[in-house]
């Protein structure tokens, strides 16, 4: 039984040796490949896969970091929306906008801005969850 499993792994490794571009694989797939390679028997293949894994993880970290940084701006805007609701005024030229002057436009503006900010925050959280980054 064990012999059949070794044969499948050997076939798998033979196919991987013919592969020249590992960039199309995901981080999880590259980790799986590394766990199936015999480092002593195939050191060149192992090095190629490990190098691509390092590159992919680095790119994933940079992408995740930029998404986290972009989640700060919507948080600040939501705080400003709360301040506008508290003071019942959206600052602007010529005195700004109040609910007494145009309630539909005042509340509509705040709802649209809040919706866009919440969408950005929730999509950032979903991306972090997908990439396995802890909640912040």
N, C-alpha and C positions, 0 to 999 in steps of 0.2 A: 504494500500500500504506500509506504514512504517513497519507494522508487518512482512511482507515477507522479508524485508531487514534485520530486526533484527534477524530473524530466520536463514538467510544465514550466518550472522556474528557469531551467536551462534554455528552453525555447523563448521564454519571455526576455531573458538577458540577451539572447542572440538577436532578437528583433530590436532591442534597445541599442545594441552596438551599431546597427545599421542607421539608426536615427542620428541626424546631424544637428537638428534644431529642437532643443527642449523648451524653447520659449513659449510654445503653444500649450504647455501643461500648466495646471494650476499648482499652487503651493502644496495642497494636500496630495495631489498626484505625484509631485516630485518627492515628497517625503515617503510615500509608499514605494516609489521606485528605489530610493536610497536604502530602505529597509530590506529590499530583496536582492541587492547587489552584494556579492562577496568582495569585500575591499581588497583582500589579498590576491584573489584570482583576476579581478578586473579593476585595477586601481585607476586606469585612465578614464574608464566609463564613470566610475564613482566620482572622480574629480570633476568631470564635465557636469554631471547632474548636481553635485553640491554647489558648484559655481552658479549655475542657473537658479538653484534654490535660494542662494544668498541674494542674487539680483532681484528675484521675484519678491522675497520678503522685504527687501529694502524699498522697492517700489510700493508695496502694499503699505508699509509704515508711513512713507511720505504722503501717499494718497489719504490715508486715515488722518494723519496730522493736519493736513490742509482742510479736511472736512470738519475736524473738531474746531479749528480756528474760525472757520466760517460760521459756526454755531453761536459764536459770541455776539455777533452783530444783531441777529434776530432777538436775542435776549434783551439787549439794550433797547431796541426799538419797542419791544413789548412793555418795558418799564416806562418808556416815554408815552405810550398809549394809555397806560394806567394813570400817569400824571395828567394827561389831557382830559381824561374822564373825570378825575378828581377836581381839576380846576375848571372844567366845562369850557375849555377853549383850546383850539388848535392854533398855535402861533403862526403868524404869517404877515405879509405886507398889509398895510391899511387896517391894522387891528386884529387880524386873524379871523377865525371862524368860530362861532358859538352855536349851541343848539337853539337859541332863541331866534337867531337870524335865519338859519336854514337847517332844521333838525334832520331832514332826510340826508342831506349832503354831509353833515357833521357825523352822524352815526354810521352812515354808509362808508365814509372814508375810514373811520376807526375799525369797522368790521373787516373791510377789505385788507387793510394793513395788518391787522391781527391774524387774519386767515393766512396771509402769505408768510408771516413769521412762524406761525405754528406749523405750517406745511414744511418749511425749511428745517425747523427743529426736529420734527418727527422723522423726516427723511434722513437726517444726519444720524439720529438714534438708530434707525433701521440699518443704515450702512455700517455703523459701529458693531451692531449685533451680528450682522452677516459676516463681518471680518473677524469676529471673535474678540473684539476690544471690549473691555469692561465698561459698565455704565459710569458716567461722570455726572 
